[in-house]
Each structure stands twice: as C-alpha cells, then as structure tokens.
Amino acid sequence: MNRFATDEVEARDILRIDQEAAKRQLARLNELRAKRDVRAVERSLKNVRAAANGTDNTMPSLIEAVENYVTLGESCNALRDEWGGYKEAIVF
C-alpha cells in the first residue's frame, strides 16, 4: 500500500495541435523540399554522415546542412544511420 497516495486527481494541460495548423506546416515543408537544391541536400547529408563516421567535428557539416535547407529530421536520421539510436536498457 502506498501511504503517500491521495484522492486528488491532477489536471494536466495536454498540448493539442490544431489540425489546420498542422496541414499548413506540412504544406510549407513540402514547398521547401520542392524548391531546395537536391544535389546540395544530398552533398550536405553525405558530409554529415562522413563527419559522424570519422573524428571530425560534426558542427561545420551540420551548419552546411542547415544552410542548404536540410531538415532537422533528415540531419538526425543521417546521424542515426552512423551512430544508431539510443535504447535504454531495462535492468531488473
């Protein structure tokens, strides 16, 4: 039995994203992807992967990627490709 339990229910503010706002943002993202230089994006992601795979500082390649309109998700995926993702170990 938990002697610190209470009968109070905490009210939680849950962030709810307006679906119209989400649609507008997705449209902006698609427009950006259509207008950007695909070769520059591919080159930037290649440089991010190379820096992550070696001993070089990754910041210059990440800055180049941002300047070439590589999205945060694309940059993170490139880093995950090289480093993998973190999964917390469950210890009993």
Backbone hydrogen bonds, N-H to C=O, Kabsch-Sander energy under -0.5 kcal/mol:
donor,donor_aa,acceptor,acceptor_aa,energy
3,R,1,M,-0.8
5,A,2,N,-1.3
10,E,8,E,-0.6
14,I,12,R,-0.7
15,L,13,D,-0.5
17,I,15,L,-0.5
22,A,18,D,-2.2
23,K,19,Q,-2.2
24,R,20,E,-2.3
25,Q,21,A,-2.4
26,L,22,A,-2.3
27,A,23,K,-2.2
28,R,24,R,-2.2
29,L,25,Q,-2.3
30,N,26,L,-2.5
31,E,27,A,-2.2
32,L,28,R,-2.4
33,R,29,L,-2.5
34,A,30,N,-1.7
35,K,31,E,-1.6
36,R,32,L,-1.8
38,V,36,R,-0.8
41,V,37,D,-2.1
42,E,38,V,-2.7
43,R,39,R,-2.5
44,S,40,A,-2.5
45,L,41,V,-2.5
46,K,42,E,-2.1
47,N,43,R,-2.3
48,V,44,S,-2.3
49,R,45,L,-2.4
50,A,46,K,-2.4
51,A,47,N,-2.5
52,A,48,V,-2.4
53,N,49,R,-1.9
54,G,50,A,-1.1
62,L,58,T,-2.2
63,I,59,M,-2.9
64,E,60,P,-2.2
65,A,61,S,-2.1
66,V,62,L,-2.3
67,E,63,I,-2.4
68,N,64,E,-1.4
69,Y,66,V,-1.8
70,V,65,A,-2.7
75,S,71,T,-2.3
76,C,72,L,-2.7
77,N,73,G,-2.4
78,A,74,E,-1.9
79,L,75,S,-2.0
80,R,76,C,-2.7
81,D,77,N,-2.2
82,E,78,A,-1.1
83,W,79,L,-3.2
84,G,80,R,-2.2
91,V,89,A,-0.7
